[in-house]
Amino acid sequence: MAMGADGVIRVSGTRVTLDVILAAFREGATAEEIAQEYPPVPLADVYHLIGYALRHSAEVVEYLLRRQGESQAVREQNESRWRPDGLRQRSLAR
């Protein structure tokens, strides 16, 4: 795994994020199912990521909370720029 310049941890050589792998695991997917769902990620890497998360849970939780906060901030920023109120009416008016 590697952290990009944007601060996001991805599986080395892929665009798949640690967040995605761990979310699937938390939802009950097995390592094999995760590897099938994300073909660029080898099964061995899925096991490695899960093991890393279990061994370094405090650091991983901190990372995931930071990512969640960043995601929420981007969502709020986008919603403030492009208000969803009346979107259907504006689209139909075009």
N, CA, C and O atoms as a GROMACS GRO file, in nm:
protein
  376
    1MET      N    1   0.085  -0.117   0.000
    1MET     CA    2   0.000   0.000   0.000
    1MET      C    3   0.089   0.123   0.000
    1MET      O    4   0.204   0.120   0.045
    2ALA      N    5   0.033   0.231  -0.051
    2ALA     CA    6   0.110   0.354  -0.062
    2ALA      C    7   0.018   0.474  -0.044
    2ALA      O    8  -0.096   0.474  -0.092
    3MET      N    9   0.068   0.575   0.027
    3MET     CA   10  -0.009   0.697   0.045
    3MET      C   11   0.028   0.793  -0.067
    3MET      O   12   0.146   0.821  -0.090
    4GLY      N   13  -0.073   0.843  -0.136
    4GLY     CA   14  -0.050   0.937  -0.244
    4GLY      C   15  -0.031   1.078  -0.192
    4GLY      O   16  -0.046   1.105  -0.073
    5ALA      N   17   0.001   1.168  -0.283
    5ALA     CA   18   0.020   1.309  -0.248
    5ALA      C   19  -0.107   1.370  -0.190
    5ALA      O   20  -0.102   1.468  -0.116
    6ASP      N   21  -0.221   1.309  -0.223
    6ASP     CA   22  -0.349   1.358  -0.172
    6ASP      C   23  -0.381   1.305  -0.033
    6ASP      O   24  -0.486   1.337   0.023
    7GLY      N   25  -0.292   1.223   0.023
    7GLY     CA   26  -0.313   1.170   0.158
    7GLY      C   27  -0.401   1.047   0.162
    7GLY      O   28  -0.442   1.004   0.270
    8VAL      N   29  -0.432   0.990   0.046
    8VAL     CA   30  -0.518   0.872   0.039
    8VAL      C   31  -0.430   0.748   0.024
    8VAL      O   32  -0.340   0.743  -0.060
    9ILE      N   33  -0.458   0.647   0.107
    9ILE     CA   34  -0.384   0.521   0.098
    9ILE      C   35  -0.451   0.432  -0.005
    9ILE      O   36  -0.570   0.402   0.004
   10ARG      N   37  -0.370   0.390  -0.102
   10ARG     CA   38  -0.419   0.301  -0.208
   10ARG      C   39  -0.336   0.173  -0.208
   10ARG      O   40  -0.222   0.169  -0.162
   11VAL      N   41  -0.396   0.068  -0.262
   11VAL     CA   42  -0.322  -0.057  -0.283
   11VAL      C   43  -0.218  -0.027  -0.389
   11VAL      O   44  -0.252   0.025  -0.496
   12SER      N   45  -0.094  -0.059  -0.363
   12SER     CA   46   0.015  -0.028  -0.455
   12SER      C   47  -0.017  -0.075  -0.597
   12SER      O   48  -0.058  -0.189  -0.619
   13GLY      N   49   0.003   0.016  -0.691
   13GLY     CA   50  -0.018  -0.016  -0.831
   13GLY      C   51  -0.163  -0.013  -0.876
   13GLY      O   52  -0.193  -0.048  -0.989
   14THR      N   53  -0.255   0.029  -0.786
   14THR     CA   54  -0.397   0.035  -0.823
   14THR      C   55  -0.456   0.169  -0.779
   14THR      O   56  -0.390   0.250  -0.714
   15ARG      N   57  -0.581   0.190  -0.815
   15ARG     CA   58  -0.654   0.308  -0.768
   15ARG      C   59  -0.747   0.272  -0.653
   15ARG      O   60  -0.822   0.358  -0.606
   16VAL      N   61  -0.745   0.147  -0.608
   16VAL     CA   62  -0.833   0.099  -0.502
   16VAL      C   63  -0.780   0.149  -0.368
   16VAL      O   64  -0.662   0.133  -0.337
   17THR      N   65  -0.869   0.210  -0.290
   17THR     CA   66  -0.826   0.269  -0.163
   17THR      C   67  -0.842   0.171  -0.047
   17THR      O   68  -0.920   0.076  -0.052
   18LEU      N   69  -0.764   0.198   0.057
   18LEU     CA   70  -0.773   0.120   0.180
   18LEU      C   71  -0.915   0.129   0.235
   18LEU      O   72  -0.968   0.031   0.288
   19ASP      N   73  -0.975   0.245   0.224
   19ASP     CA   74  -1.111   0.268   0.273
   19ASP      C   75  -1.209   0.165   0.215
   19ASP      O   76  -1.290   0.107   0.286
   20VAL      N   77  -1.198   0.144   0.084
   20VAL     CA   78  -1.290   0.054   0.013
   20VAL      C   79  -1.271  -0.090   0.060
   20VAL      O   80  -1.368  -0.161   0.085
   21ILE      N   81  -1.147  -0.132   0.070
   21ILE     CA   82  -1.118  -0.269   0.113
   21ILE      C   83  -1.171  -0.293   0.255
   21ILE      O   84  -1.235  -0.394   0.281
   22LEU      N   85  -1.144  -0.200   0.344
   22LEU     CA   86  -1.186  -0.219   0.483
   22LEU      C   87  -1.337  -0.207   0.498
   22LEU      O   88  -1.395  -0.275   0.583
   23ALA      N   89  -1.401  -0.123   0.419
   23ALA     CA   90  -1.548  -0.113   0.425
   23ALA      C   91  -1.610  -0.246   0.384
   23ALA      O   92  -1.705  -0.292   0.448
   24ALA      N   93  -1.559  -0.307   0.280
   24ALA     CA   94  -1.611  -0.436   0.236
   24ALA      C   95  -1.590  -0.542   0.345
   24ALA      O   96  -1.679  -0.624   0.370
   25PHE      N   97  -1.474  -0.540   0.408
   25PHE     CA   98  -1.445  -0.635   0.514
   25PHE      C   99  -1.539  -0.614   0.633
   25PHE      O  100  -1.591  -0.711   0.688
   26ARG      N  101  -1.561  -0.488   0.671
   26ARG     CA  102  -1.651  -0.458   0.783
   26ARG      C  103  -1.794  -0.501   0.753
   26ARG      O  104  -1.871  -0.534   0.844
   27GLU      N  105  -1.831  -0.499   0.625
   27GLU     CA  106  -1.966  -0.539   0.585
   27GLU      C  107  -1.981  -0.690   0.575
   27GLU      O  108  -2.088  -0.740   0.542
   28GLY      N  109  -1.872  -0.763   0.604
   28GLY     CA  110  -1.880  -0.908   0.610
   28GLY      C  111  -1.822  -0.983   0.491
   28GLY      O  112  -1.830  -1.105   0.486
   29ALA      N  113  -1.765  -0.912   0.395
   29ALA     CA  114  -1.706  -0.978   0.279
   29ALA      C  115  -1.578  -1.050   0.322
   29ALA      O  116  -1.502  -1.000   0.404
   30THR      N  117  -1.556  -1.167   0.264
   30THR     CA  118  -1.431  -1.239   0.290
   30THR      C  119  -1.321  -1.179   0.203
   30THR      O  120  -1.348  -1.104   0.110
   31ALA      N  121  -1.198  -1.214   0.235
   31ALA     CA  122  -1.085  -1.166   0.154
   31ALA      C  123  -1.100  -1.212   0.010
   31ALA      O  124  -1.069  -1.137  -0.083
   32GLU      N  125  -1.148  -1.333  -0.010
   32GLU     CA  126  -1.167  -1.386  -0.145
   32GLU      C  127  -1.273  -1.306  -0.220
   32GLU      O  128  -1.256  -1.276  -0.338
   33GLU      N  129  -1.383  -1.272  -0.152
   33GLU     CA  130  -1.489  -1.193  -0.216
   33GLU      C  131  -1.439  -1.054  -0.252
   33GLU      O  132  -1.473  -1.001  -0.358
   34ILE      N  133  -1.359  -0.996  -0.165
   34ILE     CA  134  -1.304  -0.862  -0.192
   34ILE      C  135  -1.212  -0.868  -0.313
   34ILE      O  136  -1.218  -0.780  -0.400
   35ALA      N  137  -1.128  -0.969  -0.320
   35ALA     CA  138  -1.038  -0.983  -0.435
   35ALA      C  139  -1.116  -1.002  -0.564
   35ALA      O  140  -1.075  -0.953  -0.669
   36GLN      N  141  -1.228  -1.072  -0.558
   36GLN     CA  142  -1.312  -1.090  -0.677
   36GLN      C  143  -1.379  -0.958  -0.716
   36GLN      O  144  -1.392  -0.928  -0.835
   37GLU      N  145  -1.421  -0.882  -0.618
   37GLU     CA  146  -1.488  -0.754  -0.644
   37GLU      C  147  -1.391  -0.650  -0.700
   37GLU      O  148  -1.431  -0.565  -0.779
   38TYR      N  149  -1.266  -0.658  -0.661
   38TYR     CA  150  -1.164  -0.561  -0.704
   38TYR      C  151  -1.049  -0.638  -0.770
   38TYR      O  152  -0.945  -0.659  -0.707
   39PRO      N  153  -1.066  -0.679  -0.895
   39PRO     CA  154  -0.967  -0.764  -0.964
   39PRO      C  155  -0.824  -0.709  -0.967
   39PRO      O  156  -0.730  -0.789  -0.969
   40PRO      N  157  -0.802  -0.576  -0.967
   40PRO     CA  158  -0.662  -0.531  -0.966
   40PRO      C  159  -0.588  -0.562  -0.837
   40PRO      O  160  -0.465  -0.553  -0.832
   41VAL      N  161  -0.663  -0.598  -0.731
   41VAL     CA  162  -0.602  -0.622  -0.600
   41VAL      C  163  -0.583  -0.772  -0.580
   41VAL      O  164  -0.681  -0.846  -0.568
   42PRO      N  165  -0.458  -0.818  -0.576
   42PRO     CA  166  -0.434  -0.962  -0.553
   42PRO      C  167  -0.484  -1.004  -0.414
   42PRO      O  168  -0.485  -0.925  -0.320
   43LEU      N  169  -0.525  -1.129  -0.404
   43LEU     CA  170  -0.576  -1.183  -0.279
   43LEU      C  171  -0.475  -1.164  -0.165
   43LEU      O  172  -0.514  -1.130  -0.053
   44ALA      N  173  -0.350  -1.186  -0.193
   44ALA     CA  174  -0.246  -1.170  -0.089
   44ALA      C  175  -0.244  -1.027  -0.036
   44ALA      O  176  -0.223  -1.006   0.084
   45ASP      N  177  -0.266  -0.930  -0.122
   45ASP     CA  178  -0.269  -0.790  -0.078
   45ASP      C  179  -0.392  -0.763   0.009
   45ASP      O  180  -0.384  -0.686   0.105
   46VAL      N  181  -0.504  -0.825  -0.024
   46VAL     CA  182  -0.625  -0.807   0.057
   46VAL      C  183  -0.597  -0.859   0.199
   46VAL      O  184  -0.629  -0.792   0.298
   47TYR      N  185  -0.540  -0.978   0.208
   47TYR     CA  186  -0.505  -1.032   0.339
   47TYR      C  187  -0.407  -0.941   0.412
   47TYR      O  188  -0.420  -0.918   0.533
   48HIS      N  189  -0.310  -0.889   0.340
   48HIS     CA  190  -0.211  -0.798   0.401
   48HIS      C  191  -0.280  -0.674   0.458
   48HIS      O  192  -0.251  -0.633   0.570
   49LEU      N  193  -0.371  -0.614   0.381
   49LEU     CA  194  -0.439  -0.493   0.426
   49LEU      C  195  -0.526  -0.520   0.549
   49LEU      O  196  -0.529  -0.441   0.643
   50ILE      N  197  -0.597  -0.631   0.546
   50ILE     CA  198  -0.681  -0.666   0.660
   50ILE      C  199  -0.593  -0.689   0.784
   50ILE      O  200  -0.625  -0.641   0.893
   51GLY      N  201  -0.485  -0.762   0.767
   51GLY     CA  202  -0.394  -0.785   0.878
   51GLY      C  203  -0.335  -0.656   0.931
   51GLY      O  204  -0.324  -0.637   1.052
   52TYR      N  205  -0.296  -0.568   0.839
   52TYR     CA  206  -0.240  -0.438   0.880
   52TYR      C  207  -0.343  -0.361   0.962
   52TYR      O  208  -0.311  -0.305   1.067
   53ALA      N  209  -0.466  -0.358   0.914
   53ALA     CA  210  -0.571  -0.284   0.984
   53ALA      C  211  -0.597  -0.341   1.123
   53ALA      O  212  -0.622  -0.266   1.217
   54LEU      N  213  -0.590  -0.472   1.136
   54LEU     CA  214  -0.613  -0.534   1.266
   54LEU      C  215  -0.496  -0.508   1.361
   54LEU      O  216  -0.518  -0.490   1.481
   55ARG      N  217  -0.375  -0.507   1.310
   55ARG     CA  218  -0.257  -0.484   1.395
   55ARG      C  219  -0.238  -0.337   1.432
   55ARG      O  220  -0.182  -0.306   1.536
   56HIS      N  221  -0.285  -0.248   1.347
   56HIS     CA  222  -0.265  -0.104   1.368
   56HIS      C  223  -0.401  -0.032   1.374
   56HIS      O  224  -0.421   0.070   1.309
   57SER      N  225  -0.492  -0.088   1.451
   57SER     CA  226  -0.630  -0.040   1.449
   57SER      C  227  -0.643   0.107   1.489
   57SER      O  228  -0.723   0.179   1.429
   58ALA      N  229  -0.567   0.153   1.586
   58ALA     CA  230  -0.579   0.294   1.628
   58ALA      C  231  -0.540   0.388   1.514
   58ALA      O  232  -0.608   0.487   1.488
   59GLU      N  233  -0.430   0.356   1.446
   59GLU     CA  234  -0.385   0.441   1.335
   59GLU      C  235  -0.484   0.437   1.219
   59GLU      O  236  -0.512   0.539   1.156
   60VAL      N  237  -0.538   0.318   1.192
   60VAL     CA  238  -0.632   0.303   1.081
   60VAL      C  239  -0.762   0.377   1.112
   60VAL      O  240  -0.818   0.442   1.024
   61VAL      N  241  -0.810   0.366   1.235
   61VAL     CA  242  -0.932   0.438   1.273
   61VAL      C  243  -0.911   0.588   1.259
   61VAL      O  244  -0.998   0.658   1.208
   62GLU      N  245  -0.797   0.637   1.302
   62GLU     CA  246  -0.766   0.779   1.288
   62GLU      C  247  -0.766   0.821   1.141
   62GLU      O  248  -0.822   0.925   1.105
   63TYR      N  249  -0.704   0.741   1.057
   63TYR     CA  250  -0.700   0.768   0.913
   63TYR      C  251  -0.841   0.770   0.854
   63TYR      O  252  -0.877   0.861   0.780
   64LEU      N  253  -0.921   0.668   0.888
   64LEU     CA  254  -1.057   0.659   0.833
   64LEU      C  255  -1.144   0.775   0.880
   64LEU      O  256  -1.226   0.827   0.803
   65LEU      N  257  -1.128   0.817   1.005
   65LEU     CA  258  -1.204   0.932   1.055
   65LEU      C  259  -1.164   1.060   0.981
   65LEU      O  260  -1.248   1.144   0.948
   66ARG      N  261  -1.034   1.075   0.956
   66ARG     CA  262  -0.987   1.192   0.881
   66ARG      C  263  -1.045   1.190   0.740
   66ARG      O  264  -1.092   1.293   0.691
   67ARG      N  265  -1.043   1.075   0.676
   67ARG     CA  266  -1.098   1.062   0.540
   67ARG      C  267  -1.248   1.091   0.540
   67ARG      O  268  -1.298   1.156   0.448
   68GLN      N  269  -1.318   1.043   0.641
   68GLN     CA  270  -1.462   1.066   0.650
   68GLN      C  271  -1.490   1.216   0.666
   68GLN      O  272  -1.583   1.268   0.603
   69GLY      N  273  -1.412   1.284   0.748
   69GLY     CA  274  -1.428   1.428   0.765
   69GLY      C  275  -1.400   1.504   0.637
   69GLY      O  276  -1.472   1.598   0.603
   70GLU      N  277  -1.295   1.463   0.564
   70GLU     CA  278  -1.263   1.527   0.437
   70GLU      C  279  -1.376   1.506   0.336
   70GLU      O  280  -1.413   1.598   0.263
   71SER      N  281  -1.428   1.387   0.333
   71SER     CA  282  -1.537   1.354   0.241
   71SER      C  283  -1.661   1.438   0.272
   71SER      O  284  -1.727   1.490   0.181
   72GLN      N  285  -1.693   1.451   0.400
   72GLN     CA  286  -1.808   1.532   0.442
   72GLN      C  287  -1.787   1.678   0.404
   72GLN      O  288  -1.880   1.743   0.358
   73ALA      N  289  -1.666   1.730   0.422
   73ALA     CA  290  -1.637   1.869   0.388
   73ALA      C  291  -1.654   1.893   0.239
   73ALA      O  292  -1.708   1.996   0.198
   74VAL      N  293  -1.607   1.800   0.157
   74VAL     CA  294  -1.622   1.813   0.011
   74VAL      C  295  -1.769   1.807  -0.027
   74VAL      O  296  -1.815   1.884  -0.112
   75ARG      N  297  -1.844   1.716   0.035
   75ARG     CA  298  -1.987   1.705   0.006
   75ARG      C  299  -2.059   1.836   0.038
   75ARG      O  300  -2.139   1.885  -0.041
   76GLU      N  301  -2.029   1.891   0.156
   76GLU     CA  302  -2.094   2.017   0.196
   76GLU      C  303  -2.054   2.131   0.103
   76GLU      O  304  -2.138   2.215   0.069
   77GLN      N  305  -1.928   2.135   0.063
   77GLN     CA  306  -1.882   2.239  -0.029
   77GLN      C  307  -1.954   2.227  -0.164
   77GLN      O  308  -1.998   2.327  -0.220
   78ASN      N  309  -1.967   2.106  -0.215
   78ASN     CA  310  -2.036   2.086  -0.342
   78ASN      C  311  -2.184   2.122  -0.332
   78ASN      O  312  -2.240   2.184  -0.422
   79GLU      N  313  -2.246   2.083  -0.222
   79GLU     CA  314  -2.388   2.114  -0.204
   79GLU      C  315  -2.411   2.264  -0.190
   79GLU      O  316  -2.515   2.314  -0.232
   80SER      N  317  -2.316   2.335  -0.132
   80SER     CA  318  -2.333   2.480  -0.118
   80SER      C  319  -2.316   2.549  -0.254
   80SER      O  320  -2.376   2.654  -0.279
   81ARG      N  321  -2.234   2.492  -0.340
   81ARG     CA  322  -2.216   2.550  -0.475
   81ARG      C  323  -2.332   2.518  -0.567
   81ARG      O  324  -2.378   2.603  -0.642
   82TRP      N  325  -2.379   2.396  -0.561
   82TRP     CA  326  -2.485   2.351  -0.650
   82TRP      C  327  -2.601   2.299  -0.567
   82TRP      O  328  -2.614   2.180  -0.542
   83ARG      N  329  -2.684   2.393  -0.525
   83ARG     CA  330  -2.796   2.360  -0.439
   83ARG      C  331  -2.888   2.260  -0.509
   83ARG      O  332  -2.926   2.281  -0.624
   84PRO      N  333  -2.923   2.151  -0.441
   84PRO     CA  334  -3.012   2.053  -0.502
   84PRO      C  335  -3.158   2.099  -0.506
   84PRO      O  336  -3.241   2.041  -0.576
   85ASP      N  337  -3.191   2.206  -0.429
   85ASP     CA  338  -3.328   2.257  -0.426
   85ASP      C  339  -3.371   2.298  -0.567
   85ASP      O  340  -3.304   2.378  -0.633
   86GLY      N  341  -3.480   2.244  -0.611
   86GLY     CA  342  -3.535   2.282  -0.741
   86GLY      C  343  -3.457   2.226  -0.859
   86GLY      O  344  -3.475   2.273  -0.972
   87LEU      N  345  -3.373   2.129  -0.837
   87LEU     CA  346  -3.292   2.072  -0.946
   87LEU      C  347  -3.380   2.015  -1.056
   87LEU      O  348  -3.352   2.036  -1.175
   88ARG      N  349  -3.483   1.945  -1.019
   88ARG     CA  350  -3.573   1.886  -1.120
   88ARG      C  351  -3.637   1.994  -1.204
   88ARG      O  352  -3.643   1.983  -1.326
   89GLN      N  353  -3.684   2.100  -1.140
   89GLN     CA  354  -3.750   2.208  -1.214
   89GLN      C  355  -3.651   2.279  -1.306
   89GLN      O  356  -3.685   2.311  -1.420
   90ARG      N  357  -3.530   2.302  -1.258
   90ARG     CA  358  -3.428   2.367  -1.342
   90ARG      C  359  -3.392   2.281  -1.461
   90ARG      O  360  -3.371   2.331  -1.572
   91SER      N  361  -3.384   2.149  -1.438
   91SER     CA  362  -3.350   2.058  -1.547
   91SER      C  363  -3.462   2.054  -1.650
   91SER      O  364  -3.436   2.053  -1.770
   92LEU      N  365  -3.585   2.050  -1.604
   92LEU     CA  366  -3.698   2.047  -1.696
   92LEU      C  367  -3.712   2.177  -1.775
   92LEU      O  368  -3.757   2.177  -1.889
   93ALA      N  369  -3.673   2.289  -1.711
   93ALA     CA  370  -3.683   2.420  -1.778
   93ALA      C  371  -3.584   2.430  -1.895
   93ALA      O  372  -3.606   2.508  -1.988
   94ARG      N  373  -3.478   2.354  -1.890
   94ARG     CA  374  -3.381   2.358  -2.000
   94ARG      C  375  -3.437   2.287  -2.116
   94ARG      O  376  -3.371   2.278  -2.220
   0.00000   0.00000   0.00000
